[in-house]
Amino acid sequence: MRMSMLFFIAFATGMTSVYSFRVTMVALDLLYRKGNAAKPVTGVAAALAKHFGALDKDGKFAPSTAGLSTNKNPKSLPGVSDKAKVYEIDSDTLAGTSFRVIEDGGKSNPGHVTIAIKEAMDPETLLEKLNALPGWKGPITLADALKAYNAEQQAKAPAAGTKGKGKRSMPLRGREKMMRAMAEKRAISLD
């Protein structure tokens, strides 16, 4: 069972002796892609134009919002069947690479996520880098992918009977630490 990683980024803004805090929670998800028995991104390098757009005059793909399609729900992958070879990757493994994650799913395709490039690349390098990303796991069966997806969804769901606003609520322990830090800061500033 894989627990979804959550990061809290707190921004503090000061106003004389009153401090207000804004907490933003960023959820990092598993992304799924249909591949073959050998690799997650199949085909020849030249065929990547259908995902990344036309090549520029230097024979490279330019950074844009176009890219490789993935989905947070393995059942929503195009052409997926029970015998499909599915690959999964943590979206956080893309940090610090030549790629970025764009959550562009809407009502017609919820959960769709595009893996786009941050820098210009020629087709061969792009295909090599996509398949060499360290986070790819697979191939796995659709049933195994659905088990991981369902476990992740259960981990994200708020427990019954919890107070607060669900996903947006700061954990009690974090709130206590924040309040102590604020009290200490006020005590120091009064001295």
N, C-alpha and C positions, 0 to 999 in steps of 0.2 A: 504494500500500500504506500503510495507516495503522497506526502503532505505538501500542499501548495505553500510556497514560501511567500511571506508577506513582509514588506518593508515599510517602516513608518518614517516619513520625512517630516520633521517638525520645523516650522518657520516661526520664529519669535519676532514680534514687533513691539518695541517699547514706547510707552506714552507716560512720561514723568515717572510716577511710582506704580502705575498699573501695567501689568503685562498681559497681553492677549496671545493665545497660541492657536495656530491653525494646523491641524494634523491631516495629512493626505496619505491614504493607503494605496499602494500599488500592488496589485496581485500579479504574480508571474505564473503563467499557465503552461501546460503541456500543449504542444501543437502537433498535429498529425498530418501525414502525407502518404499517399499511395505510391509505392515504388515497385521494384521487382526483387527477386531473390538476392541480388548482389548489391544494390545501392538505392538510396532514396530518390535521387534525381536521375531519371533515365533519359535515354536518347542521345543524340549527337549535339555537340556544342552549338552548331549553327541553328538548331531548332529552338534555342532559348529565346529567339527573337519574339516568339509568340507570347512569352511571359514578360520580357524586359524591354520590348520595343525595338525599334530599328537601330542599327549600328550607326555611329557618327562617322565623320570623314576619316578618322584615325582607325576605324575598324573596332571600336569599343562601344559597350553599352554605357550610356550616361546615367548618373544617379537620377532617380525619379520615384514616383509612387508606384510604378509598375514593378512587378516582381513575381516570385514563386508563390503559388497559392498553397496555403495550409488551412487547417480548420481546428478549432478547439474540440469539436465533436467528431470522432472518427466515422460515425454513421452518416455525416453530412458531406463526406468526400465524394467527388463526382466519380461515377462508375465503380463504386466500391461494392464488393460482394463478400460472401462468407469466406471465399478462398483468396481474397486479396492479401497482398503483402503490404503491411502498414508499418510505417516508421514513425517514431515519436521523438520530439526534441523539446527540452525546456526552453522557453523563450528567454530565460536569463542567461543561457549559454551564448546568446548572440551579442551580449554586451561585450565591448572591447574587440569586436571583429569588424570586418568590412561590411557588415550587414546591419539593418535595422528592422524593427517589427512595426508594422502598420496595421492596427485593428480597424478594418474597413467593412466588417460585416454589417448588414442592414436587415430590414424586415424580410427581404427576399432570400438572404443568405446569412443567417445569424451565425456568429462564431467564426466567420471568415477572417483570416489573418494573412497579410502579405509579407514575405521576407524580401525586402528591397535592398539594393546596394547603396553604399555611402560614397563610393569612389568609382571612377570609370574603370572598366575591365574589359578585356577581350573575351570572346566566348569560351575559349579553351580554359583560361584561368578561372573564369566564373564557374564553369561546370566543376572544375577540380576543387575550388574552394567550397562550393556548396556541399559536395559529397564528403569533404574532409572536415566539416564542422565537427568538433569533438563531442557534441551532445546527442548525435543521432543514435537511437536504439532501435534495433530491429534487424531483419524483418520479424514482425509479430503478426499473429492472426487478428482478424477483426474482433473476435471474441475477447482476446487478451487486451486489445486496445480499449474495448468498451468497459472491461473491468477496471482498468486504470482510470478511465474517464469518469466512471460512476463513483469510484473511491475519491477522486479529486472533488467532485461535486458535493459529496457528503461532507468532506472536510471543510468546504467553504460555507455550507449551510449553517445558520446560527442554531445553536442547541435550543431545544424547547424550554421555555420558561426563562430565557435570559433577558435581562433588561437592556435598554439602550436602543440604538438604531440599527442593530444588526451589523453589517459589514463596516459601517462608518464609525461605530463606537470604539473608543480607545479601551484596551484591556484594563481591568481594574488595577493590576500591578503597575502598569505604565502611568496611569493617572495618579496613583499614590506617589510615585517617584517624581513626577512633574510637580505636584503640589508641594512636596518637601523641598524641592530645589527652588521653587518660587518663594517659599517661606524663608529659606536660608538667605536668598538673595535680598529679600526685603529687610531681614535682620541685619545683614552686613551694610546695606545702604543707609540704615538708620543710625549706625554707629559713627 
